[in-house]
Structures are given as structure tokens and as C-alpha cells.
């Protein structure tokens, strides 16, 4: 039921989609620069936990309701767009304040003090409030669920596989950022990085909010 002939196709497809750059990738990198490994890892965990929400929603048919109800889907889209703009504005504010994402003290790095809740909240809501993920799961998961399969448990099983692949990939990104911390610790580089990530997030948010 779970390990059927369609599983390999799902693994290949979801891996290729996971490594494609997007808002989740950008957020993990930004938070890794901001707060170090813990911040990036918690953000990745929260993003991937959101996949189970989308899987349950998709299996329950709520996604179909959202796709067929113009004002409900518009409300979800605007909420997601507004959240992206807010995250981008925070990055631009950090760039305006100066000092970069990291500060270097002799041979060690002092990251910004970020609470666990902040990392989890930013990662979780950036994923759950993304209407494109709702539509993606509604269109993608049914391709790998056969008649007679329990829709909810099979959807959660596939989301679990996606959870593992996405977490591994995003943790690799976190480690790569950690290896580059000395370069990123330069104030000018930090301000440029915050400015770029903030601008891209706002761009994504505005474009999402203007899509019809």
C-alpha cells in the first residue's frame, strides 16, 4: 500500500522539487546567517512540519474548497504575501541598522540571539501560509495515491518522506552557511546579504499578492 511501484517516481520528483530554490531555501539561509546552526535547523524543522498540515488538508479536501472559493483563496494568498513582505521588511531593517548578520569577536562568531519560538514561527508560517504549496499538494499527491488507499495516512506517509528529504537538504544548506561564516561576518557583506534577502522576499510577497 505504501511501498508501491509509484514510490520511486515520487522520490525522484520530490527530490528535484526540494532542491529547486524558493522562499523556503531563502528563509533557511537567511536565518542560518542570522542565528547560526540552531536558528537555521529550527527554521528547517518548522518549514517541514508545515508539510504535514498541507498533506492533511489535501487529503481532507479542504484545498479543493479553497481553490473553488475565490475569496477564501484570496484571503489565504494575501496572508501569505503579507507574511513574506513582513519577513523581507525585517531583513531590510537589519541592513539599515548596519553591522551585518554576524559579528566577529576574535576567533569566534557571535550570532544574533534568536528565540526558539521565533525560528519555529517564521519557518512554520512561511510554509503553511504559502498558497502555492496548498495547490501543489492538492495536484501532486493524488498522483501517487491509488483507489482503495487510505487517503489521509498515505498523504501523511508521502509528506513524511518529503519531510526527511527537505530537512536533509536544508541542513546541508545550514552547514554550508556555517562554513562561510567568516566571509558573511564582514559588516558590508552582512548588510548586502540582508538587503538582498529582504528585497527578494518582498518581491515574492508582492508578486504573490498581485497574482490572480
N, C-alpha and C positions, 0 to 999 in steps of 0.2 A: 504493500500500500504506500509506504513512504519511500522505500528504495526501489523505485520502478525504473523503467527504461528512459524516462524523461529527466531523471535526476542529473545525469551528466550534462545534458543540454542546459539545464537550469544553472549548474555550477559554472559552466563556461560563460553563459550570458551575464550572470550576476557579477562575476569577477570582472569582466570587461567594463560593465557599467560602474562598478565600485571604484575602479582606478581612474575613471574619467573625471577630470577636475570639475568641481562645482562648489556650491556655497558651503557644504559640509567640510570639504577639504580646506577651503579658505579659513573657516572658523577654527578648525583644529590647529592649523599652522599659526594663526594669529594668537590663539590662547596659549599655545606652547611657547611662543616668544614672550608673551606677557607674564606667564606664571610658572614656566618650566614644565618638567615632565608631568607632575601631578595635575596641573591645570589642563594640559593637553590630553592626558589619559582620561580624566574625568569627563571632559567635553566629548571625547570619542565615545565613551561608555554611554553617556546620556543620549547622544545622537542615535546610537544603535538601539537603545531601548525604545526609542520612538518608532522603530520599525515594527515592533510587536503591536503597537497601537494601530498602525496602518493595516497590518495583516488582519487584526480582529475586526476593524471597521470594514475592510474589504469583504471579508467572509460574511459579515452580518448584513451586507447590502447597503450600509449607510452611505458608502461612497457613491453608489448609484443615485441615492436620493440627493446628495449634494450636487452631483453632475447634472441632475434633471431640474433642480430648483435653482433658478438663476440668482435669486437674492441671497440664498444660503451660501452658494458657492462664491459669490462676490464678497460676502462678509468674511468668509474664510481666507479668500485671496487678499483682501485688504489687511486683515490681521497679520498674515504672514509678511506682506510687503512692509507694513509699518514696523514690524519687529526687526526686519533686516535693516531698514533705514535707521532705526534706533541703535542697533549694534554698530553700523557704519559711523554714525554720529559720535559714538563713544570713542572710536578709533581716531577720528579726526580731532576730537577734543584732546586726546592724549598726545597727538602730534603737535597740536597748537601749544600745549603746555611745555613741550620740549623734554629732552632728557632721554628719549628713546624708550623702547620697550624693556630694556635691561639696563642695569648699571653695573659697572665692573669695579670691584674692590680688590686690588692686588691680583691674586690668583684665583679668586672665586667670584661667582656671579650672584648678585642679589636680584632676584626676581620680584615683581610686584606681589604684595600679599593679597591673595585672592581666596575668598572663602569657598569651601566645597560646594555650598549651595549655589553660588554664582556660576561656577563651572557647569554644574549639572543643569541648572535652569537654562543657561544660554544654549547648551547643546540640545537639550530635550525640546525646547520650544522652537528652535530653529528648524528642527526636523518635523515635528508634529504640525506646525503651522504652515508647512510648505504644501500648497495645494497640488503642486506638480507631483509630489510623492503620493498623494491620495490617488490621483488619476493614474499614475504609473502602476501602483499596486493593484488597482482595480482592473487595469488592462493586462498586466503582466502575469500575476499569479494564477488566474484561471487557466492559462495555457498549460499549466503543469498539474492541474487538479482534474482527475478523471471522474466521469459519472460513477457514483457509488462511494467515492472517497468522502470522509467526513471533512467538510469544507473548513471548519474552524481549526481543528487540530492539524490538518495538512497545511493550512496557511501559516500557522504559528511555527510548524516544523521548518517550512521554507524560509520564514523570517529568521528563525534561529540560525540557519546556515548563512544567510545574508549578514546576520549579526556577527558571526565569527569572522567571516571574510573581511567585512568592513572594519572591524576592530583591529584585526591584524594589520591591514593596510594603513590605517590611520595611526597606529602605534609606530609603524615604520617611519611615517612622516614626523611624528613627535621626536623619535630618536635622531632623525636627520637634522631636525632643527636644533637639537641639543648639541650635535657635533659642530654646528656652525655658530654657537653662541658667542664666541669672541668677536666674530665679524658683526653679528647682529647687535652686540653690546655697544657699538660705536654710536654716540648720540645722533649723528647725522643720518646714519643708516636706519636707526630706530625710528626717527621722525619720518623718513621716506617710507619705511615699511608701514607704519601706522596710517600715513596719508593714502598710500596705495590701497591697502586693505579696506580702509574706511570708504574710499571713493568707489571701489568695486562693489562693496556691499550695498551702498546707497543706490548705485546703478542697477543692481539686481532687484532691489526692493522697488524702485520707481518703475522699472520695466515690468515687473510682476503686477504692480498695481494698475498699470495702464493697459494690460493685456485684456482682450475681450474674448 
